[in-house]
Amino acid sequence: QVQLQESGPGLVKPSQTLSLTCTVSGGSITAVNHGWSWIRQPPGKGLEWMGAIRDTGETYYSPAFKPLINISSDTSRNQFTLHLNSVTPEDTAVYYCVGGSWSQGGMDYWGKGTLVTVSN
């Protein structure tokens, strides 16, 4: 069974970079036709898809987050990482790492989510 686990700081100061890592177990991030995304949910708001990295290493980003977002992967550790630059308090949210079959939407597996607060 594929499991995803987010890790990273729960508090980030404004203007700094938010970095979160997702560790995947029970499956490989290089599995053919798989994609791995970051999705967030600000307090009182809906889910926002931020971007994804495919098994091939290709990245896709929501226009709403360009050019501040970067997603990378470490295949040796079976992890993928989100970097969001120049954060503001509006970036406070629960961040989820998500993965699955790319051709079927890539959202078969979800991490539990981690709250990141942007504040001084």
C-alpha contacts under 8 A as a table, 3 or more apart, distances in Angstrom:
res1	aa1	res2	aa2	distance
1	Q	25	S	7.98
1	Q	26	G	5.31
1	Q	27	G	7.48
2	V	24	V	7.03
2	V	25	S	5.67
2	V	26	G	4.35
2	V	27	G	5.43
2	V	109	Y	6.86
3	Q	24	V	5.80
3	Q	25	S	5.21
3	Q	26	G	6.25
3	Q	27	G	7.93
3	Q	109	Y	6.89
3	Q	110	W	7.43
3	Q	111	G	6.97
4	L	22	C	6.35
4	L	23	T	5.71
4	L	24	V	4.71
4	L	25	S	6.49
4	L	97	C	6.85
4	L	98	V	7.32
4	L	109	Y	7.16
4	L	110	W	6.24
4	L	111	G	4.61
4	L	112	K	7.77
5	Q	22	C	5.36
5	Q	23	T	5.27
5	Q	24	V	6.68
5	Q	97	C	7.43
5	Q	111	G	5.19
5	Q	112	K	6.88
5	Q	113	G	7.82
6	E	20	L	6.69
6	E	21	T	5.66
6	E	22	C	4.47
6	E	23	T	6.58
6	E	96	Y	7.07
6	E	97	C	6.51
6	E	111	G	6.45
6	E	112	K	7.51
6	E	113	G	6.48
6	E	114	T	6.44
7	S	20	L	5.72
7	S	21	T	5.28
7	S	22	C	6.35
7	S	23	T	7.98
7	S	114	T	7.41
8	G	19	S	6.46
8	G	20	L	4.80
8	G	21	T	6.39
9	P	12	V	6.99
9	P	19	S	7.63
9	P	20	L	7.49
9	P	116	V	7.03
10	G	114	T	7.46
10	G	115	L	6.03
10	G	116	V	4.45
10	G	117	T	6.04
11	L	116	V	5.63
11	L	117	T	4.85
11	L	118	V	5.86
11	L	119	S	7.00
12	V	16	Q	6.74
12	V	17	T	7.51
12	V	18	L	6.46
12	V	116	V	7.20
12	V	117	T	6.23
12	V	118	V	4.81
12	V	119	S	6.31
12	V	120	N	7.78
13	K	16	Q	5.71
13	K	87	V	7.65
13	K	88	T	7.95
13	K	118	V	5.39
13	K	119	S	5.06
13	K	120	N	5.23
14	P	86	S	6.84
14	P	87	V	5.35
14	P	88	T	4.92
14	P	89	P	6.63
14	P	118	V	5.92
14	P	119	S	6.01
14	P	120	N	6.75
15	S	85	N	7.23
15	S	86	S	4.02
15	S	87	V	4.99
15	S	88	T	6.32
16	Q	85	N	6.30
16	Q	86	S	5.15
16	Q	87	V	5.86
17	T	83	H	6.51
17	T	84	L	5.50
17	T	85	N	4.31
17	T	86	S	5.75
17	T	87	V	6.29
18	L	82	L	7.66
18	L	83	H	5.59
18	L	84	L	5.02
18	L	85	N	6.37
18	L	87	V	6.91
19	S	81	T	6.98
19	S	82	L	5.46
19	S	83	H	4.56
19	S	84	L	6.54
20	L	81	T	5.60
20	L	82	L	5.17
20	L	83	H	6.77
21	T	79	Q	6.66
21	T	80	F	5.79
21	T	81	T	4.27
21	T	82	L	6.35
22	C	79	Q	5.42
22	C	80	F	5.36
22	C	81	T	6.12
22	C	97	C	6.19
23	T	77	R	7.69
23	T	78	N	6.21
23	T	79	Q	4.54
23	T	80	F	6.88
24	V	27	G	6.70
24	V	28	S	7.13
24	V	29	I	7.19
24	V	78	N	5.78
24	V	79	Q	5.97
25	S	28	S	7.36
25	S	78	N	7.58
27	G	31	A	7.46
28	S	31	A	5.28
28	S	78	N	6.37
29	I	34	H	7.06
29	I	35	G	7.60
29	I	36	W	7.46
29	I	54	R	8.00
29	I	55	D	5.90
29	I	75	T	6.86
29	I	78	N	5.95
29	I	79	Q	7.34
30	T	34	H	7.15
30	T	54	R	7.80
30	T	55	D	4.31
30	T	56	T	6.95
30	T	75	T	7.18
31	A	34	H	5.76
31	A	55	D	6.06
32	V	55	D	6.13
33	N	54	R	7.52
33	N	55	D	6.44
33	N	101	S	5.88
33	N	102	W	5.41
33	N	103	S	6.83
34	H	54	R	6.01
34	H	55	D	5.46
34	H	99	G	7.13
34	H	100	G	5.38
34	H	101	S	4.59
34	H	102	W	4.78
34	H	103	S	7.87
34	H	106	G	6.65
35	G	52	A	6.53
35	G	53	I	5.77
35	G	54	R	4.23
35	G	55	D	5.97
35	G	99	G	5.60
35	G	100	G	5.75
35	G	101	S	6.35
35	G	102	W	5.02
35	G	106	G	5.44
36	W	52	A	5.27
36	W	53	I	5.33
36	W	54	R	6.17
36	W	80	F	7.68
36	W	97	C	7.21
36	W	98	V	5.70
36	W	99	G	4.28
36	W	100	G	6.77
36	W	106	G	6.78
37	S	49	W	7.56
37	S	50	M	7.33
37	S	51	G	5.57
37	S	52	A	3.99
37	S	53	I	6.44
37	S	97	C	5.76
37	S	98	V	5.03
37	S	99	G	5.99
37	S	106	G	7.62
38	W	49	W	6.39
38	W	50	M	5.56
38	W	51	G	5.73
38	W	52	A	6.34
38	W	82	L	7.26
38	W	95	Y	6.99
38	W	96	Y	5.75
38	W	97	C	4.72
38	W	98	V	6.13
39	I	47	L	6.59
39	I	48	E	5.45
39	I	49	W	4.44
39	I	50	M	5.47
39	I	51	G	7.47
39	I	95	Y	5.92
39	I	96	Y	5.14
39	I	97	C	6.35
39	I	98	V	7.19
40	R	47	L	5.63
40	R	48	E	5.21
40	R	49	W	6.61
40	R	50	M	7.21
40	R	93	A	6.07
40	R	94	V	5.51
40	R	95	Y	4.30
40	R	96	Y	5.81
41	Q	45	K	6.21
41	Q	46	G	5.68
41	Q	47	L	4.62
41	Q	48	E	6.13
41	Q	93	A	5.20
41	Q	94	V	5.20
41	Q	95	Y	6.53
42	P	45	K	5.36
42	P	46	G	7.06
42	P	47	L	7.61
42	P	90	E	7.75
42	P	91	D	7.21
42	P	92	T	6.02
42	P	93	A	3.97
42	P	94	V	6.32
43	P	92	T	7.61
43	P	93	A	6.13
43	P	94	V	7.85
49	W	62	S	6.90
50	M	61	Y	6.10
50	M	62	S	5.30
50	M	64	A	7.75
50	M	65	F	6.63
51	G	59	T	7.36
51	G	60	Y	5.38
51	G	61	Y	4.08
51	G	62	S	5.61
51	G	71	I	7.36
52	A	59	T	5.65
52	A	60	Y	5.21
52	A	61	Y	6.46
52	A	71	I	6.88
53	I	56	T	7.93
53	I	57	G	5.89
53	I	58	E	5.61
53	I	59	T	4.38
53	I	60	Y	6.38
53	I	71	I	6.58
53	I	72	S	7.04
53	I	73	S	7.63
54	R	57	G	5.16
54	R	58	E	5.33
54	R	59	T	6.39
54	R	102	W	7.65
55	D	58	E	7.50
57	G	72	S	7.95
57	G	73	S	7.56
59	T	71	I	6.98
61	Y	65	F	7.03
61	Y	66	K	6.87
61	Y	69	I	7.48
62	S	65	F	5.70
62	S	66	K	6.79
63	P	66	K	5.24
65	F	68	L	5.87
65	F	69	I	5.83
66	K	69	I	5.79
68	L	84	L	5.60
68	L	85	N	5.02
68	L	86	S	7.14
69	I	82	L	7.36
69	I	83	H	5.76
69	I	84	L	4.65
69	I	85	N	6.47
70	N	82	L	6.03
70	N	83	H	5.14
70	N	84	L	6.57
71	I	80	F	7.03
71	I	81	T	5.54
71	I	82	L	4.75
71	I	83	H	6.28
72	S	80	F	5.60
72	S	81	T	5.32
72	S	82	L	6.86
73	S	78	N	7.60
73	S	79	Q	5.73
73	S	80	F	4.01
73	S	81	T	6.03
74	D	77	R	5.53
74	D	78	N	5.89
74	D	79	Q	5.25
74	D	80	F	6.05
75	T	78	N	4.67
75	T	79	Q	6.41
76	S	79	Q	7.92
84	L	87	V	6.73
87	V	90	E	7.78
87	V	91	D	6.08
87	V	118	V	7.11
88	T	91	D	5.55
88	T	92	T	7.73
88	T	118	V	6.24
88	T	119	S	7.86
89	P	92	T	5.55
89	P	117	T	7.28
89	P	118	V	4.75
89	P	119	S	6.04
90	E	118	V	7.61
91	D	117	T	7.55
91	D	118	V	6.51
92	T	115	L	7.59
92	T	116	V	5.61
92	T	117	T	4.57
92	T	118	V	5.30
93	A	115	L	5.77
93	A	116	V	5.66
93	A	117	T	6.69
94	V	113	G	5.88
94	V	114	T	5.20
94	V	115	L	4.16
94	V	116	V	6.14
95	Y	113	G	5.28
95	Y	114	T	5.28
95	Y	115	L	6.22
95	Y	116	V	7.12
96	Y	110	W	6.89
96	Y	111	G	5.74
96	Y	112	K	6.74
96	Y	113	G	4.36
96	Y	114	T	6.62
97	C	110	W	6.06
97	C	111	G	5.38
97	C	113	G	7.07
98	V	106	G	7.35
98	V	107	M	5.67
98	V	108	D	7.36
98	V	109	Y	5.54
98	V	110	W	4.52
98	V	111	G	6.28
99	G	106	G	5.12
99	G	107	M	5.02
99	G	108	D	5.91
99	G	109	Y	5.11
99	G	110	W	6.62
100	G	104	Q	7.79
100	G	105	G	7.31
100	G	106	G	3.96
100	G	107	M	5.08
100	G	108	D	4.66
100	G	109	Y	5.95
101	S	104	Q	5.29
101	S	105	G	6.36
101	S	106	G	4.59
101	S	107	M	7.23
101	S	108	D	7.01
102	W	105	G	5.25
102	W	106	G	4.40
103	S	106	G	7.00
104	Q	107	M	7.87
107	M	110	W	7.00
